[in-house]
Amino acid sequence: VVQGATVLEAVGDAVEADAPYTAIRPIVAALLERVPLDDSIPGASITASASITTSQVLEPTDRPAPLAGDPELEGRAPLLEAVVPHGVADNEFTAGLSGEARAAALHALVATLLRRRADARPVLVLLDAVNWFDSASLSLARAPARSVAGVLFAFAARPNDNGLPAELAELRREDDSLALELDGLDDAGIALLLSRCLKVQPERVPPPLTATIRERTDGNPLFIE
């Protein structure tokens, strides 16, 4: 973690993979300060989506409407209803937006919120299990990833039979992107992991057991544990 950075995290969920903007909701909620940032880690503020459920983000609140009193962005607040509903009705500007134009305006708004956060301190956005992100969330994440300075995006995904999501594949082709492909653990790595789980020395792990686990898990440490 970059010292002093704000770290925002969202994790994809197979159950909600078809619900628009569900995966990215914790990020936007944190940018709006709808959910607290945990300052328990020195030098970093963490928003762990694993502990922030959709119901918590959407539960009733007596806080003012998002962006209230912000002369630059208040008029765009209705755009956020698609991501973090607050009951803010469309105004003359947003009522005239639909389809791709409305999505583009929402992308620009979230990029501005991220840019403001990055002006104060560096921001690291961790997006895990991106293969389970709904397409709307992935598109919303992709826009600022390409345009906002001072923000580092880290995408983690497990390719399926169709490969990576199209939006993520396009990001990989950007000049300033770095792609790391992680293979499964070999027999030595599996034996070491098993030894830690079983609290024995690696040489005590039977090779046939290691081979069987490798065949059944492809060396994926999450499945091995």
mmCIF file of the C-alpha atoms, coordinates in Angstrom:
data_MODEL
# 
_entry.id   MODEL 
# 
loop_
_atom_site.group_PDB 
_atom_site.id 
_atom_site.type_symbol 
_atom_site.label_atom_id 
_atom_site.label_alt_id 
_atom_site.label_comp_id 
_atom_site.label_asym_id 
_atom_site.label_entity_id 
_atom_site.label_seq_id 
_atom_site.pdbx_PDB_ins_code 
_atom_site.Cartn_x 
_atom_site.Cartn_y 
_atom_site.Cartn_z 
_atom_site.occupancy 
_atom_site.B_iso_or_equiv 
_atom_site.pdbx_formal_charge 
_atom_site.auth_seq_id 
_atom_site.auth_comp_id 
_atom_site.auth_asym_id 
_atom_site.auth_atom_id 
_atom_site.pdbx_PDB_model_num 
ATOM 1   C CA . VAL A 1 1   ? 0.000   0.000   0.000   1.00 0.00 ? 1   VAL A CA 1 
ATOM 2   C CA . VAL A 1 2   ? 1.295   3.444   -0.895  1.00 0.00 ? 2   VAL A CA 1 
ATOM 3   C CA . GLN A 1 3   ? 2.065   5.279   2.333   1.00 0.00 ? 3   GLN A CA 1 
ATOM 4   C CA . GLY A 1 4   ? -0.751  7.687   3.136   1.00 0.00 ? 4   GLY A CA 1 
ATOM 5   C CA . ALA A 1 5   ? -2.970  6.488   0.301   1.00 0.00 ? 5   ALA A CA 1 
ATOM 6   C CA . THR A 1 6   ? -6.712  6.073   0.428   1.00 0.00 ? 6   THR A CA 1 
ATOM 7   C CA . VAL A 1 7   ? -7.549  2.508   -0.538  1.00 0.00 ? 7   VAL A CA 1 
ATOM 8   C CA . LEU A 1 8   ? -11.001 1.729   -1.906  1.00 0.00 ? 8   LEU A CA 1 
ATOM 9   C CA . GLU A 1 9   ? -12.052 -1.847  -2.566  1.00 0.00 ? 9   GLU A CA 1 
ATOM 10  C CA . ALA A 1 10  ? -14.901 -3.566  -4.360  1.00 0.00 ? 10  ALA A CA 1 
ATOM 11  C CA . VAL A 1 11  ? -15.380 -7.289  -4.887  1.00 0.00 ? 11  VAL A CA 1 
ATOM 12  C CA . GLY A 1 12  ? -17.491 -8.910  -7.588  1.00 0.00 ? 12  GLY A CA 1 
ATOM 13  C CA . ASP A 1 13  ? -20.199 -11.393 -6.621  1.00 0.00 ? 13  ASP A CA 1 
ATOM 14  C CA . ALA A 1 14  ? -21.541 -14.115 -8.895  1.00 0.00 ? 14  ALA A CA 1 
ATOM 15  C CA . VAL A 1 15  ? -25.009 -13.779 -7.362  1.00 0.00 ? 15  VAL A CA 1 
ATOM 16  C CA . GLU A 1 16  ? -25.241 -10.088 -8.305  1.00 0.00 ? 16  GLU A CA 1 
ATOM 17  C CA . ALA A 1 17  ? -23.354 -10.226 -11.605 1.00 0.00 ? 17  ALA A CA 1 
ATOM 18  C CA . ASP A 1 18  ? -26.430 -9.092  -13.560 1.00 0.00 ? 18  ASP A CA 1 
ATOM 19  C CA . ALA A 1 19  ? -27.511 -6.250  -11.243 1.00 0.00 ? 19  ALA A CA 1 
ATOM 20  C CA . PRO A 1 20  ? -26.357 -2.894  -12.707 1.00 0.00 ? 20  PRO A CA 1 
ATOM 21  C CA . TYR A 1 21  ? -23.803 -0.944  -10.631 1.00 0.00 ? 21  TYR A CA 1 
ATOM 22  C CA . THR A 1 22  ? -23.965 -3.373  -7.703  1.00 0.00 ? 22  THR A CA 1 
ATOM 23  C CA . ALA A 1 23  ? -20.262 -4.249  -7.748  1.00 0.00 ? 23  ALA A CA 1 
ATOM 24  C CA . ILE A 1 24  ? -19.036 -0.636  -7.869  1.00 0.00 ? 24  ILE A CA 1 
ATOM 25  C CA . ARG A 1 25  ? -21.538 0.641   -5.281  1.00 0.00 ? 25  ARG A CA 1 
ATOM 26  C CA . PRO A 1 26  ? -19.170 0.515   -2.255  1.00 0.00 ? 26  PRO A CA 1 
ATOM 27  C CA . ILE A 1 27  ? -16.631 2.672   -4.128  1.00 0.00 ? 27  ILE A CA 1 
ATOM 28  C CA . VAL A 1 28  ? -19.150 5.354   -5.015  1.00 0.00 ? 28  VAL A CA 1 
ATOM 29  C CA . ALA A 1 29  ? -20.677 5.236   -1.525  1.00 0.00 ? 29  ALA A CA 1 
ATOM 30  C CA . ALA A 1 30  ? -17.240 5.827   -0.020  1.00 0.00 ? 30  ALA A CA 1 
ATOM 31  C CA . LEU A 1 31  ? -16.563 8.744   -2.367  1.00 0.00 ? 31  LEU A CA 1 
ATOM 32  C CA . LEU A 1 32  ? -19.842 10.268  -1.199  1.00 0.00 ? 32  LEU A CA 1 
ATOM 33  C CA . GLU A 1 33  ? -18.871 9.484   2.419   1.00 0.00 ? 33  GLU A CA 1 
ATOM 34  C CA . ARG A 1 34  ? -22.057 7.463   2.720   1.00 0.00 ? 34  ARG A CA 1 
ATOM 35  C CA . VAL A 1 35  ? -20.027 4.736   4.406   1.00 0.00 ? 35  VAL A CA 1 
ATOM 36  C CA . PRO A 1 36  ? -17.101 5.387   6.785   1.00 0.00 ? 36  PRO A CA 1 
ATOM 37  C CA . LEU A 1 37  ? -13.448 4.989   5.917   1.00 0.00 ? 37  LEU A CA 1 
ATOM 38  C CA . ASP A 1 38  ? -11.590 2.816   8.401   1.00 0.00 ? 38  ASP A CA 1 
ATOM 39  C CA . ASP A 1 39  ? -8.481  4.598   9.669   1.00 0.00 ? 39  ASP A CA 1 
ATOM 40  C CA . SER A 1 40  ? -7.274  1.631   11.736  1.00 0.00 ? 40  SER A CA 1 
ATOM 41  C CA . ILE A 1 41  ? -4.378  0.948   9.357   1.00 0.00 ? 41  ILE A CA 1 
ATOM 42  C CA . PRO A 1 42  ? -1.628  3.571   9.797   1.00 0.00 ? 42  PRO A CA 1 
ATOM 43  C CA . GLY A 1 43  ? -1.147  5.774   6.770   1.00 0.00 ? 43  GLY A CA 1 
ATOM 44  C CA . ALA A 1 44  ? -4.125  4.449   4.846   1.00 0.00 ? 44  ALA A CA 1 
ATOM 45  C CA . SER A 1 45  ? -7.886  4.648   4.799   1.00 0.00 ? 45  SER A CA 1 
ATOM 46  C CA . ILE A 1 46  ? -9.543  1.388   3.842   1.00 0.00 ? 46  ILE A CA 1 
ATOM 47  C CA . THR A 1 47  ? -13.042 0.770   2.582   1.00 0.00 ? 47  THR A CA 1 
ATOM 48  C CA . ALA A 1 48  ? -13.418 -3.010  2.641   1.00 0.00 ? 48  ALA A CA 1 
ATOM 49  C CA . SER A 1 49  ? -16.419 -3.998  0.562   1.00 0.00 ? 49  SER A CA 1 
ATOM 50  C CA . ALA A 1 50  ? -16.425 -7.394  2.219   1.00 0.00 ? 50  ALA A CA 1 
ATOM 51  C CA . SER A 1 51  ? -17.834 -5.681  5.317   1.00 0.00 ? 51  SER A CA 1 
ATOM 52  C CA . ILE A 1 52  ? -20.132 -3.281  3.454   1.00 0.00 ? 52  ILE A CA 1 
ATOM 53  C CA . THR A 1 53  ? -23.276 -4.876  2.131   1.00 0.00 ? 53  THR A CA 1 
ATOM 54  C CA . THR A 1 54  ? -25.677 -3.419  -0.394  1.00 0.00 ? 54  THR A CA 1 
ATOM 55  C CA . SER A 1 55  ? -28.329 -3.149  2.313   1.00 0.00 ? 55  SER A CA 1 
ATOM 56  C CA . GLN A 1 56  ? -25.977 -1.086  4.487   1.00 0.00 ? 56  GLN A CA 1 
ATOM 57  C CA . VAL A 1 57  ? -25.241 1.292   1.632   1.00 0.00 ? 57  VAL A CA 1 
ATOM 58  C CA . LEU A 1 58  ? -28.925 1.656   0.786   1.00 0.00 ? 58  LEU A CA 1 
ATOM 59  C CA . GLU A 1 59  ? -30.369 1.823   4.293   1.00 0.00 ? 59  GLU A CA 1 
ATOM 60  C CA . PRO A 1 60  ? -32.296 5.000   5.156   1.00 0.00 ? 60  PRO A CA 1 
ATOM 61  C CA . THR A 1 61  ? -30.213 7.917   6.338   1.00 0.00 ? 61  THR A CA 1 
ATOM 62  C CA . ASP A 1 62  ? -30.884 11.386  7.655   1.00 0.00 ? 62  ASP A CA 1 
ATOM 63  C CA . ARG A 1 63  ? -27.820 12.755  5.925   1.00 0.00 ? 63  ARG A CA 1 
ATOM 64  C CA . PRO A 1 64  ? -28.267 15.494  3.337   1.00 0.00 ? 64  PRO A CA 1 
ATOM 65  C CA . ALA A 1 65  ? -28.666 14.494  -0.287  1.00 0.00 ? 65  ALA A CA 1 
ATOM 66  C CA . PRO A 1 66  ? -25.347 13.758  -2.009  1.00 0.00 ? 66  PRO A CA 1 
ATOM 67  C CA . LEU A 1 67  ? -23.479 16.809  -3.288  1.00 0.00 ? 67  LEU A CA 1 
ATOM 68  C CA . ALA A 1 68  ? -25.915 19.154  -1.528  1.00 0.00 ? 68  ALA A CA 1 
ATOM 69  C CA . GLY A 1 69  ? -24.389 22.617  -1.360  1.00 0.00 ? 69  GLY A CA 1 
ATOM 70  C CA . ASP A 1 70  ? -21.738 21.783  -3.963  1.00 0.00 ? 70  ASP A CA 1 
ATOM 71  C CA . PRO A 1 71  ? -22.141 24.492  -6.597  1.00 0.00 ? 71  PRO A CA 1 
ATOM 72  C CA . GLU A 1 72  ? -20.225 22.525  -9.222  1.00 0.00 ? 72  GLU A CA 1 
ATOM 73  C CA . LEU A 1 73  ? -21.810 19.097  -8.845  1.00 0.00 ? 73  LEU A CA 1 
ATOM 74  C CA . GLU A 1 74  ? -25.130 19.454  -7.009  1.00 0.00 ? 74  GLU A CA 1 
ATOM 75  C CA . GLY A 1 75  ? -27.072 19.597  -10.263 1.00 0.00 ? 75  GLY A CA 1 
ATOM 76  C CA . ARG A 1 76  ? -25.680 16.185  -11.265 1.00 0.00 ? 76  ARG A CA 1 
ATOM 77  C CA . ALA A 1 77  ? -26.724 14.405  -8.054  1.00 0.00 ? 77  ALA A CA 1 
ATOM 78  C CA . PRO A 1 78  ? -29.721 12.640  -9.689  1.00 0.00 ? 78  PRO A CA 1 
ATOM 79  C CA . LEU A 1 79  ? -27.269 10.709  -11.845 1.00 0.00 ? 79  LEU A CA 1 
ATOM 80  C CA . LEU A 1 80  ? -26.103 8.860   -8.728  1.00 0.00 ? 80  LEU A CA 1 
ATOM 81  C CA . GLU A 1 81  ? -29.551 7.354   -8.182  1.00 0.00 ? 81  GLU A CA 1 
ATOM 82  C CA . ALA A 1 82  ? -28.593 4.466   -10.457 1.00 0.00 ? 82  ALA A CA 1 
ATOM 83  C CA . VAL A 1 83  ? -25.718 3.552   -8.143  1.00 0.00 ? 83  VAL A CA 1 
ATOM 84  C CA . VAL A 1 84  ? -26.521 4.765   -4.609  1.00 0.00 ? 84  VAL A CA 1 
ATOM 85  C CA . PRO A 1 85  ? -30.190 5.783   -4.445  1.00 0.00 ? 85  PRO A CA 1 
ATOM 86  C CA . HIS A 1 86  ? -30.996 8.763   -2.223  1.00 0.00 ? 86  HIS A CA 1 
ATOM 87  C CA . GLY A 1 87  ? -34.419 9.726   -3.570  1.00 0.00 ? 87  GLY A CA 1 
ATOM 88  C CA . VAL A 1 88  ? -33.089 12.708  -5.532  1.00 0.00 ? 88  VAL A CA 1 
ATOM 89  C CA . ALA A 1 89  ? -35.428 13.482  -8.429  1.00 0.00 ? 89  ALA A CA 1 
ATOM 90  C CA . ASP A 1 90  ? -34.257 14.456  -11.877 1.00 0.00 ? 90  ASP A CA 1 
ATOM 91  C CA . ASN A 1 91  ? -33.812 18.142  -12.564 1.00 0.00 ? 91  ASN A CA 1 
ATOM 92  C CA . GLU A 1 92  ? -34.016 20.011  -15.846 1.00 0.00 ? 92  GLU A CA 1 
ATOM 93  C CA . PHE A 1 93  ? -30.460 19.011  -16.769 1.00 0.00 ? 93  PHE A CA 1 
ATOM 94  C CA . THR A 1 94  ? -30.524 15.311  -15.868 1.00 0.00 ? 94  THR A CA 1 
ATOM 95  C CA . ALA A 1 95  ? -34.073 14.747  -17.136 1.00 0.00 ? 95  ALA A CA 1 
ATOM 96  C CA . GLY A 1 96  ? -32.796 15.397  -20.632 1.00 0.00 ? 96  GLY A CA 1 
ATOM 97  C CA . LEU A 1 97  ? -30.183 12.665  -20.374 1.00 0.00 ? 97  LEU A CA 1 
ATOM 98  C CA . SER A 1 98  ? -30.805 9.035   -21.224 1.00 0.00 ? 98  SER A CA 1 
ATOM 99  C CA . GLY A 1 99  ? -28.982 6.008   -22.509 1.00 0.00 ? 99  GLY A CA 1 
ATOM 100 C CA . GLU A 1 100 ? -25.336 6.494   -23.407 1.00 0.00 ? 100 GLU A CA 1 
ATOM 101 C CA . ALA A 1 101 ? -25.455 10.232  -22.701 1.00 0.00 ? 101 ALA A CA 1 
ATOM 102 C CA . ARG A 1 102 ? -26.641 9.642   -19.138 1.00 0.00 ? 102 ARG A CA 1 
ATOM 103 C CA . ALA A 1 103 ? -24.043 6.923   -18.575 1.00 0.00 ? 103 ALA A CA 1 
ATOM 104 C CA . ALA A 1 104 ? -21.295 9.210   -19.880 1.00 0.00 ? 104 ALA A CA 1 
ATOM 105 C CA . ALA A 1 105 ? -22.421 11.987  -17.536 1.00 0.00 ? 105 ALA A CA 1 
ATOM 106 C CA . LEU A 1 106 ? -22.367 9.549   -14.590 1.00 0.00 ? 106 LEU A CA 1 
ATOM 107 C CA . HIS A 1 107 ? -18.874 8.388   -15.562 1.00 0.00 ? 107 HIS A CA 1 
ATOM 108 C CA . ALA A 1 108 ? -17.675 11.990  -15.674 1.00 0.00 ? 108 ALA A CA 1 
ATOM 109 C CA . LEU A 1 109 ? -19.222 12.708  -12.267 1.00 0.00 ? 109 LEU A CA 1 
ATOM 110 C CA . VAL A 1 110 ? -17.536 9.721   -10.597 1.00 0.00 ? 110 VAL A CA 1 
ATOM 111 C CA . ALA A 1 111 ? -14.241 10.678  -12.255 1.00 0.00 ? 111 ALA A CA 1 
ATOM 112 C CA . THR A 1 112 ? -14.562 14.161  -10.753 1.00 0.00 ? 112 THR A CA 1 
ATOM 113 C CA . LEU A 1 113 ? -15.232 12.717  -7.290  1.00 0.00 ? 113 LEU A CA 1 
ATOM 114 C CA . LEU A 1 114 ? -12.167 10.495  -7.600  1.00 0.00 ? 114 LEU A CA 1 
ATOM 115 C CA . ARG A 1 115 ? -10.066 13.392  -8.854  1.00 0.00 ? 115 ARG A CA 1 
ATOM 116 C CA . ARG A 1 116 ? -11.025 15.472  -5.830  1.00 0.00 ? 116 ARG A CA 1 
ATOM 117 C CA . ARG A 1 117 ? -10.065 12.617  -3.507  1.00 0.00 ? 117 ARG A CA 1 
ATOM 118 C CA . ALA A 1 118 ? -6.756  12.180  -5.337  1.00 0.00 ? 118 ALA A CA 1 
ATOM 119 C CA . ASP A 1 119 ? -5.990  15.893  -5.017  1.00 0.00 ? 119 ASP A CA 1 
ATOM 120 C CA . ALA A 1 120 ? -5.803  15.383  -1.257  1.00 0.00 ? 120 ALA A CA 1 
ATOM 121 C CA . ARG A 1 121 ? -3.884  12.091  -1.192  1.00 0.00 ? 121 ARG A CA 1 
ATOM 122 C CA . PRO A 1 122 ? -3.092  9.239   -3.615  1.00 0.00 ? 122 PRO A CA 1 
ATOM 123 C CA . VAL A 1 123 ? -5.895  6.755   -4.197  1.00 0.00 ? 123 VAL A CA 1 
ATOM 124 C CA . LEU A 1 124 ? -5.612  3.033   -4.810  1.00 0.00 ? 124 LEU A CA 1 
ATOM 125 C CA . VAL A 1 125 ? -8.766  1.361   -6.152  1.00 0.00 ? 125 VAL A CA 1 
ATOM 126 C CA . LEU A 1 126 ? -8.737  -2.419  -5.751  1.00 0.00 ? 126 LEU A CA 1 
ATOM 127 C CA . LEU A 1 127 ? -11.307 -4.273  -7.839  1.00 0.00 ? 127 LEU A CA 1 
ATOM 128 C CA . ASP A 1 128 ? -11.326 -7.985  -7.117  1.00 0.00 ? 128 ASP A CA 1 
ATOM 129 C CA . ALA A 1 129 ? -13.198 -10.817 -8.856  1.00 0.00 ? 129 ALA A CA 1 
ATOM 130 C CA . VAL A 1 130 ? -13.808 -8.508  -11.802 1.00 0.00 ? 130 VAL A CA 1 
ATOM 131 C CA . ASN A 1 131 ? -15.015 -11.499 -13.808 1.00 0.00 ? 131 ASN A CA 1 
ATOM 132 C CA . TRP A 1 132 ? -18.162 -11.249 -11.654 1.00 0.00 ? 132 TRP A CA 1 
ATOM 133 C CA . PHE A 1 133 ? -18.626 -7.500  -12.087 1.00 0.00 ? 133 PHE A CA 1 
ATOM 134 C CA . ASP A 1 134 ? -21.797 -6.421  -13.820 1.00 0.00 ? 134 ASP A CA 1 
ATOM 135 C CA . SER A 1 135 ? -21.077 -4.652  -17.098 1.00 0.00 ? 135 SER A CA 1 
ATOM 136 C CA . ALA A 1 136 ? -22.309 -1.273  -15.831 1.00 0.00 ? 136 ALA A CA 1 
ATOM 137 C CA . SER A 1 137 ? -19.896 -1.367  -12.878 1.00 0.00 ? 137 SER A CA 1 
ATOM 138 C CA . LEU A 1 138 ? -16.997 -2.361  -15.077 1.00 0.00 ? 138 LEU A CA 1 
ATOM 139 C CA . SER A 1 139 ? -17.714 0.449   -17.535 1.00 0.00 ? 139 SER A CA 1 
ATOM 140 C CA . LEU A 1 140 ? -17.980 2.939   -14.669 1.00 0.00 ? 140 LEU A CA 1 
ATOM 141 C CA . ALA A 1 141 ? -14.617 1.801   -13.292 1.00 0.00 ? 141 ALA A CA 1 
ATOM 142 C CA . ARG A 1 142 ? -12.957 1.844   -16.681 1.00 0.00 ? 142 ARG A CA 1 
ATOM 143 C CA . ALA A 1 143 ? -13.693 5.518   -17.414 1.00 0.00 ? 143 ALA A CA 1 
ATOM 144 C CA . PRO A 1 144 ? -11.722 7.105   -14.520 1.00 0.00 ? 144 PRO A CA 1 
ATOM 145 C CA . ALA A 1 145 ? -9.037  4.426   -14.800 1.00 0.00 ? 145 ALA A CA 1 
ATOM 146 C CA . ARG A 1 146 ? -8.130  5.959   -18.142 1.00 0.00 ? 146 ARG A CA 1 
ATOM 147 C CA . SER A 1 147 ? -8.475  9.618   -17.261 1.00 0.00 ? 147 SER A CA 1 
ATOM 148 C CA . VAL A 1 148 ? -7.827  10.466  -13.597 1.00 0.00 ? 148 VAL A CA 1 
ATOM 149 C CA . ALA A 1 149 ? -4.250  11.209  -12.495 1.00 0.00 ? 149 ALA A CA 1 
ATOM 150 C CA . GLY A 1 150 ? -3.175  10.235  -8.984  1.00 0.00 ? 150 GLY A CA 1 
ATOM 151 C CA . VAL A 1 151 ? -5.384  7.144   -8.920  1.00 0.00 ? 151 VAL A CA 1 
ATOM 152 C CA . LEU A 1 152 ? -4.019  3.623   -9.372  1.00 0.00 ? 152 LEU A CA 1 
ATOM 153 C CA . PHE A 1 153 ? -6.513  0.944   -10.380 1.00 0.00 ? 153 PHE A CA 1 
ATOM 154 C CA . ALA A 1 154 ? -5.739  -2.721  -9.706  1.00 0.00 ? 154 ALA A CA 1 
ATOM 155 C CA . PHE A 1 155 ? -8.051  -5.210  -11.402 1.00 0.00 ? 155 PHE A CA 1 
ATOM 156 C CA . ALA A 1 156 ? -8.006  -8.887  -10.442 1.00 0.00 ? 156 ALA A CA 1 
ATOM 157 C CA . ALA A 1 157 ? -9.956  -11.415 -12.466 1.00 0.00 ? 157 ALA A CA 1 
ATOM 158 C CA . ARG A 1 158 ? -10.040 -15.096 -13.217 1.00 0.00 ? 158 ARG A CA 1 
ATOM 159 C CA . PRO A 1 159 ? -10.622 -15.642 -16.942 1.00 0.00 ? 159 PRO A CA 1 
ATOM 160 C CA . ASN A 1 160 ? -13.555 -17.847 -17.842 1.00 0.00 ? 160 ASN A CA 1 
ATOM 161 C CA . ASP A 1 161 ? -14.101 -19.894 -20.984 1.00 0.00 ? 161 ASP A CA 1 
ATOM 162 C CA . ASN A 1 162 ? -14.647 -16.657 -22.921 1.00 0.00 ? 162 ASN A CA 1 
ATOM 163 C CA . GLY A 1 163 ? -11.489 -14.995 -21.594 1.00 0.00 ? 163 GLY A CA 1 
ATOM 164 C CA . LEU A 1 164 ? -11.476 -11.649 -19.778 1.00 0.00 ? 164 LEU A CA 1 
ATOM 165 C CA . PRO A 1 165 ? -14.377 -9.172  -19.896 1.00 0.00 ? 165 PRO A CA 1 
ATOM 166 C CA . ALA A 1 166 ? -14.104 -6.933  -22.966 1.00 0.00 ? 166 ALA A CA 1 
ATOM 167 C CA . GLU A 1 167 ? -13.638 -3.754  -20.906 1.00 0.00 ? 167 GLU A CA 1 
ATOM 168 C CA . LEU A 1 168 ? -10.763 -5.298  -18.959 1.00 0.00 ? 168 LEU A CA 1 
ATOM 169 C CA . ALA A 1 169 ? -9.147  -6.672  -22.111 1.00 0.00 ? 169 ALA A CA 1 
ATOM 170 C CA . GLU A 1 170 ? -9.195  -3.166  -23.587 1.00 0.00 ? 170 GLU A CA 1 
ATOM 171 C CA . LEU A 1 171 ? -7.567  -1.709  -20.470 1.00 0.00 ? 171 LEU A CA 1 
ATOM 172 C CA . ARG A 1 172 ? -4.756  -4.250  -20.761 1.00 0.00 ? 172 ARG A CA 1 
ATOM 173 C CA . ARG A 1 173 ? -3.874  -2.771  -24.142 1.00 0.00 ? 173 ARG A CA 1 
ATOM 174 C CA . GLU A 1 174 ? -3.340  0.707   -22.705 1.00 0.00 ? 174 GLU A CA 1 
ATOM 175 C CA . ASP A 1 175 ? 0.275   1.915   -22.781 1.00 0.00 ? 175 ASP A CA 1 
ATOM 176 C CA . ASP A 1 176 ? 0.369   2.610   -19.045 1.00 0.00 ? 176 ASP A CA 1 
ATOM 177 C CA . SER A 1 177 ? -1.152  -0.702  -17.949 1.00 0.00 ? 177 SER A CA 1 
ATOM 178 C CA . LEU A 1 178 ? 0.737   -3.643  -16.494 1.00 0.00 ? 178 LEU A CA 1 
ATOM 179 C CA . ALA A 1 179 ? -0.700  -7.142  -16.738 1.00 0.00 ? 179 ALA A CA 1 
ATOM 180 C CA . LEU A 1 180 ? 0.437   -9.955  -14.453 1.00 0.00 ? 180 LEU A CA 1 
ATOM 181 C CA . GLU A 1 181 ? -0.718  -13.497 -15.134 1.00 0.00 ? 181 GLU A CA 1 
ATOM 182 C CA . LEU A 1 182 ? -0.498  -15.839 -12.161 1.00 0.00 ? 182 LEU A CA 1 
ATOM 183 C CA . ASP A 1 183 ? -0.160  -19.564 -12.767 1.00 0.00 ? 183 ASP A CA 1 
ATOM 184 C CA . GLY A 1 184 ? -1.261  -22.209 -10.294 1.00 0.00 ? 184 GLY A CA 1 
ATOM 185 C CA . LEU A 1 185 ? 1.118   -23.437 -7.630  1.00 0.00 ? 185 LEU A CA 1 
ATOM 186 C CA . ASP A 1 186 ? 3.523   -26.217 -8.561  1.00 0.00 ? 186 ASP A CA 1 
ATOM 187 C CA . ASP A 1 187 ? 3.973   -29.309 -6.404  1.00 0.00 ? 187 ASP A CA 1 
ATOM 188 C CA . ALA A 1 188 ? 6.525   -27.606 -4.172  1.00 0.00 ? 188 ALA A CA 1 
ATOM 189 C CA . GLY A 1 189 ? 4.221   -24.631 -3.596  1.00 0.00 ? 189 GLY A CA 1 
ATOM 190 C CA . ILE A 1 190 ? 1.261   -26.893 -2.881  1.00 0.00 ? 190 ILE A CA 1 
ATOM 191 C CA . ALA A 1 191 ? 3.304   -28.925 -0.400  1.00 0.00 ? 191 ALA A CA 1 
ATOM 192 C CA . LEU A 1 192 ? 4.413   -25.741 1.354   1.00 0.00 ? 192 LEU A CA 1 
ATOM 193 C CA . LEU A 1 193 ? 0.834   -24.443 1.601   1.00 0.00 ? 193 LEU A CA 1 
ATOM 194 C CA . LEU A 1 194 ? -0.431  -27.791 2.854   1.00 0.00 ? 194 LEU A CA 1 
ATOM 195 C CA . SER A 1 195 ? 2.331   -27.939 5.441   1.00 0.00 ? 195 SER A CA 1 
ATOM 196 C CA . ARG A 1 196 ? 1.203   -24.604 6.835   1.00 0.00 ? 196 ARG A CA 1 
ATOM 197 C CA . CYS A 1 197 ? -2.417  -25.722 6.932   1.00 0.00 ? 197 CYS A CA 1 
ATOM 198 C CA . LEU A 1 198 ? -1.543  -29.051 8.531   1.00 0.00 ? 198 LEU A CA 1 
ATOM 199 C CA . LYS A 1 199 ? 1.209   -27.603 10.752  1.00 0.00 ? 199 LYS A CA 1 
ATOM 200 C CA . VAL A 1 200 ? 3.837   -30.073 9.561   1.00 0.00 ? 200 VAL A CA 1 
ATOM 201 C CA . GLN A 1 201 ? 7.109   -29.754 7.684   1.00 0.00 ? 201 GLN A CA 1 
ATOM 202 C CA . PRO A 1 202 ? 6.762   -29.637 3.855   1.00 0.00 ? 202 PRO A CA 1 
ATOM 203 C CA . GLU A 1 203 ? 8.694   -32.895 3.483   1.00 0.00 ? 203 GLU A CA 1 
ATOM 204 C CA . ARG A 1 204 ? 6.031   -34.616 5.630   1.00 0.00 ? 204 ARG A CA 1 
ATOM 205 C CA . VAL A 1 205 ? 3.354   -33.935 3.017   1.00 0.00 ? 205 VAL A CA 1 
ATOM 206 C CA . PRO A 1 206 ? 2.936   -37.136 0.937   1.00 0.00 ? 206 PRO A CA 1 
ATOM 207 C CA . PRO A 1 207 ? 3.716   -36.551 -2.780  1.00 0.00 ? 207 PRO A CA 1 
ATOM 208 C CA . PRO A 1 208 ? 0.617   -38.513 -3.891  1.00 0.00 ? 208 PRO A CA 1 
ATOM 209 C CA . LEU A 1 209 ? -1.543  -36.135 -1.856  1.00 0.00 ? 209 LEU A CA 1 
ATOM 210 C CA . THR A 1 210 ? 0.185   -33.138 -3.443  1.00 0.00 ? 210 THR A CA 1 
ATOM 211 C CA . ALA A 1 211 ? -0.340  -34.575 -6.929  1.00 0.00 ? 211 ALA A CA 1 
ATOM 212 C CA . THR A 1 212 ? -4.019  -35.315 -6.285  1.00 0.00 ? 212 THR A CA 1 
ATOM 213 C CA . ILE A 1 213 ? -4.690  -31.807 -4.996  1.00 0.00 ? 213 ILE A CA 1 
ATOM 214 C CA . ARG A 1 214 ? -2.885  -30.263 -7.977  1.00 0.00 ? 214 ARG A CA 1 
ATOM 215 C CA . GLU A 1 215 ? -5.036  -32.277 -10.375 1.00 0.00 ? 215 GLU A CA 1 
ATOM 216 C CA . ARG A 1 216 ? -8.251  -31.268 -8.623  1.00 0.00 ? 216 ARG A CA 1 
ATOM 217 C CA . THR A 1 217 ? -7.457  -27.583 -8.025  1.00 0.00 ? 217 THR A CA 1 
ATOM 218 C CA . ASP A 1 218 ? -5.076  -26.638 -10.870 1.00 0.00 ? 218 ASP A CA 1 
ATOM 219 C CA . GLY A 1 219 ? -2.867  -25.251 -8.125  1.00 0.00 ? 219 GLY A CA 1 
ATOM 220 C CA . ASN A 1 220 ? -5.358  -22.542 -7.136  1.00 0.00 ? 220 ASN A CA 1 
ATOM 221 C CA . PRO A 1 221 ? -4.453  -21.670 -3.492  1.00 0.00 ? 221 PRO A CA 1 
ATOM 222 C CA . LEU A 1 222 ? -8.019  -20.603 -2.720  1.00 0.00 ? 222 LEU A CA 1 
ATOM 223 C CA . PHE A 1 223 ? -9.294  -24.071 -3.609  1.00 0.00 ? 223 PHE A CA 1 
ATOM 224 C CA . ILE A 1 224 ? -6.413  -25.816 -1.841  1.00 0.00 ? 224 ILE A CA 1 
ATOM 225 C CA . GLU A 1 225 ? -7.158  -24.098 1.475   1.00 0.00 ? 225 GLU A CA 1 
# 
